[in-house]
Amino acid sequence: MSSTTSVIVMGVSGSGKTTLGIALAARLSWNFADADDFHPEANVQKMARGEPLTDADRAPWLATLHGVLARHVAENRPLVLACSALKERYRETLRGDLDGVRLVHVHGSRDLIEARMRAREHFMPPSLLDSQFAALEMPTDATVVDIARPVAEEVEVVVQALELA
């Protein structure tokens, strides 16, 4: 296996991807990017109306995110990317032919995730959570992190599992 060049922290909305991603990037002194920041305005508006995105909506967004990963890999600047990446084909698009891009799947109970969604301000409403779980294809090649753990423990689980220390 090649050395880790980037980490995609993936999971359904509200699972703590950004929180873990920021903490992991800080722990490793890596760059951090949140995939939500790259959504076109039309996608944001659609989700804010409670409408799930289609694969066609996601395609240009995923291509942009692949470009972000590719630039970081080419420039030897490790990156932690928080991105839902719910389906295997989305993850394939994100990674493309890049070496060393690893997955971390933040996973937990629907009730805990819904409670987190209700407690935050975000364009993704809790009403879309079921569509997120319905779309989720569990990755077979990811480090799985239980979101019920404190964030500091989640970070250490990832660091140890991916041998990043």
C-alpha positions, -999 to 999 in steps of 0.1 A, spaced: 0 0 0 12 35 -8 17 60 20 -13 81 29 -14 114 9 -50 125 18 -79 113 39 -116 116 30 -138 117 61 -171 104 48 -206 97 61 -241 110 62 -249 146 69 -247 154 106 -223 126 114 -194 148 124 -173 148 92 -163 184 95 -156 182 132 -134 151 129 -118 164 97 -108 197 113 -94 180 144 -76 154 124 -60 180 101 -49 200 132 -34 169 148 -15 161 116 -7 197 106 -24 189 72 -47 211 51 -84 208 56 -113 213 31 -150 209 36 -168 196 5 -199 216 14 -179 247 5 -176 235 -31 -213 230 -38 -228 252 -65 -255 275 -52 -282 256 -70 -273 224 -50 -273 244 -17 -307 259 -25 -321 225 -35 -310 208 -3 -323 238 18 -357 232 2 -356 197 15 -349 181 -19 -322 154 -22 -295 159 -48 -295 136 -78 -264 120 -92 -265 146 -120 -264 174 -94 -235 158 -77 -213 150 -108 -197 184 -113 -192 188 -76 -175 155 -73 -152 163 -103 -143 196 -86 -134 178 -54 -113 153 -73 -94 183 -87 -89 196 -52 -75 163 -40 -53 159 -71 -38 193 -66 -29 186 -30 -14 152 -40 6 167 -69 19 195 -46 27 170 -18 4 189 5 -16 163 25 -53 170 28 -82 160 50 -114 163 30 -148 161 47 -173 148 21 -204 127 23 -192 103 -4 -222 81 2 -219 58 -28 -190 37 -40 -190 54 -75 -187 88 -57 -157 76 -38 -142 62 -71 -147 97 -87 -131 114 -57 -100 92 -56 -97 85 -94 -62 73 -100 -47 91 -70 -24 70 -48 -27 71 -10 -62 86 -6 -77 68 23 -113 67 37 -125 72 72 -162 65 77 -179 83 106 -208 62 116 -234 62 143 -271 58 152 -297 76 132 -311 91 165 -278 106 175 -272 121 140 -307 136 138 -302 152 173 -269 167 161 -286 180 129 -314 196 149 -288 214 171 -269 230 143 -274 256 116 -268 241 82 -285 242 48 -291 204 50 -324 199 70 -330 168 92 -358 159 68 -332 147 43 -315 123 68 -335 93 56 -324 99 20 -288 101 32 -291 67 49 -309 52 19 -281 64 -4 -253 52 18 -233 23 4 -211 11 33 -175 13 22 -154 -19 25 -121 -2 25 -126 25 52 -115 30 88 -148 31 107 -151 55 135 -180 54 161 -193 90 164 -204 83 200 -168 87 210 -153 120 220 -136 137 190 -101 135 205 -106 97 207 -119 96 171 -88 114 160 -65 89 177 -84 59 163 -78 73 128 -41 82 134 -34 47 147 -55 28 121 -39 47 92 -5 47 108 -2 85 105 17 92 138 
